[in-house]
Amino acid sequence: MATVRSWLEKAEAHRVRGAELIGESAVSDIIREQKTALRFLREGRFTVVRMVFEKA
């Protein structure tokens, strides 16, 4: 969970630069997906991702 939270924090912190490189829509998609993944991990609903990150 800490890994996904870290990715989300970095994505949000670098949103403007990311939009310059890949476009605002792509950055918004990435942030939305990371927020969803983090919420699902907290709720124990994202089984495959949870299993991968619990091993790391």
Backbone hydrogen bonds in HBPLUS format (Angstrom, degrees):
<---DONOR---> <-ACCEPTOR-->    atom                        ^
c    i                          cat <-CA-CA->   ^        H-A-AA   ^      H-
h    n   atom  resd res      DA  || num        DHA   H-A  angle D-A-AA Bond
n    s   type  num  typ     dist DA aas  dist angle  dist       angle   num
A0005-ARG N   A0001-MET O   2.97 MM   4  6.18 164.6  1.99 155.5 160.4     1
A0006-SER N   A0002-ALA O   2.88 MM   4  6.00 153.0  1.96 142.1 149.3     2
A0007-TRP N   A0003-THR O   2.93 MM   4  6.24 158.0  1.98 150.9 156.8     3
A0008-LEU N   A0004-VAL O   2.93 MM   4  6.15 161.1  1.97 151.4 156.4     4
A0009-GLU N   A0005-ARG O   2.95 MM   4  6.19 162.0  1.99 149.7 154.4     5
A0010-LYS N   A0006-SER O   3.00 MM   4  6.21 160.5  2.04 150.2 155.1     6
A0011-ALA N   A0007-TRP O   2.83 MM   4  6.03 157.5  1.88 150.7 157.7     7
A0012-GLU N   A0008-LEU O   2.91 MM   4  6.11 162.0  1.94 154.0 158.3     8
A0013-ALA N   A0009-GLU O   2.95 MM   4  6.07 154.3  2.01 142.8 150.5     9
A0014-HIS N   A0010-LYS O   2.96 MM   4  6.04 143.3  2.10 145.8 154.2    10
A0015-ARG N   A0012-GLU O   3.47 MM   3  5.09 163.2  2.50 103.8 102.2    11
A0018-GLY N   A0014-HIS O   2.88 MM   4  6.01 161.6  1.91 158.3 164.5    12
A0019-ALA N   A0015-ARG O   2.88 MM   4  6.06 152.0  1.96 147.0 154.2    13
A0020-GLU N   A0016-VAL O   3.10 MM   4  6.44 146.8  2.21 143.4 152.2    14
A0020-GLU N   A0017-ARG O   3.11 MM   3  5.05 119.0  2.50  92.6 107.7    15
A0021-LEU N   A0017-ARG O   3.07 MM   4  6.39 146.5  2.18 145.7 154.7    16
A0021-LEU N   A0018-GLY O   3.10 MM   3  5.07 119.8  2.48  92.8 107.7    17
A0022-ILE N   A0018-GLY O   2.76 MM   4  5.90 175.5  1.76 165.5 166.2    18
A0023-GLY N   A0019-ALA O   2.87 MM   4  4.09 134.3  2.08 108.4 118.3    19
A0027-VAL N   A0023-GLY O   3.14 MM   4  6.44 161.2  2.18 152.1 157.6    20
A0028-SER N   A0024-GLU O   2.84 MM   4  6.02 162.5  1.87 153.6 158.7    21
A0029-ASP N   A0025-SER O   2.94 MM   4  6.18 154.2  2.01 145.7 152.8    22
A0030-ILE N   A0026-ALA O   2.98 MM   4  6.24 159.9  2.02 149.1 154.0    23
A0031-ILE N   A0027-VAL O   2.95 MM   4  6.20 168.3  1.97 157.0 159.4    24
A0032-ARG N   A0028-SER O   2.91 MM   4  6.03 163.5  1.93 149.4 154.5    25
A0033-GLU N   A0029-ASP O   2.89 MM   4  6.06 162.9  1.92 151.4 156.2    26
A0034-GLN N   A0030-ILE O   2.92 MM   4  6.13 156.6  1.97 150.3 156.9    27
A0035-LYS N   A0031-ILE O   2.90 MM   4  6.11 156.9  1.96 151.2 157.4    28
A0036-THR N   A0032-ARG O   2.96 MM   4  6.20 157.0  2.02 148.0 154.4    29
A0037-ALA N   A0033-GLU O   2.86 MM   4  6.07 161.8  1.90 148.2 153.5    30
A0038-LEU N   A0034-GLN O   2.90 MM   4  6.05 160.7  1.94 147.1 152.2    31
A0039-ARG N   A0035-LYS O   2.95 MM   4  6.15 161.2  1.99 146.7 151.9    32
A0040-PHE N   A0036-THR O   2.86 MM   4  6.07 165.9  1.88 155.8 159.7    33
A0041-LEU N   A0037-ALA O   2.85 MM   4  6.05 153.4  1.92 147.7 155.4    34
A0042-ARG N   A0038-LEU O   2.97 MM   4  6.21 160.6  2.01 150.1 154.9    35
A0043-GLU N   A0039-ARG O   3.00 MM   4  6.25 148.1  2.10 146.2 155.2    36
A0044-GLY N   A0040-PHE O   2.90 MM   4  5.94 109.0  2.41 135.4 152.5    37
A0045-ARG N   A0040-PHE O   2.82 MM   5  4.94 150.4  1.91 149.7 149.5    38
A0044-GLY N   A0041-LEU O   3.09 MM   3  4.96 151.2  2.18  97.7 106.6    39
A0050-ARG N   A0046-PHE O   2.83 MM   4  5.87 162.0  1.87 161.3 167.3    40
A0051-MET N   A0047-THR O   2.88 MM   4  6.04 158.5  1.92 152.4 157.6    41
A0052-VAL N   A0048-VAL O   3.15 MM   4  6.42 155.7  2.21 147.6 153.6    42
A0053-PHE N   A0049-VAL O   2.95 MM   4  6.20 171.1  1.96 160.6 161.8    43
A0054-GLU N   A0050-ARG O   2.83 MM   4  5.85 146.3  1.95 149.5 158.4    44
A0055-LYS N   A0052-VAL O   3.27 MM   3  5.51 138.4  2.45 100.1 110.8    45
A0056-ALA N   A0053-PHE O   3.21 MM   3  5.05 131.2  2.46  91.3 103.8    46
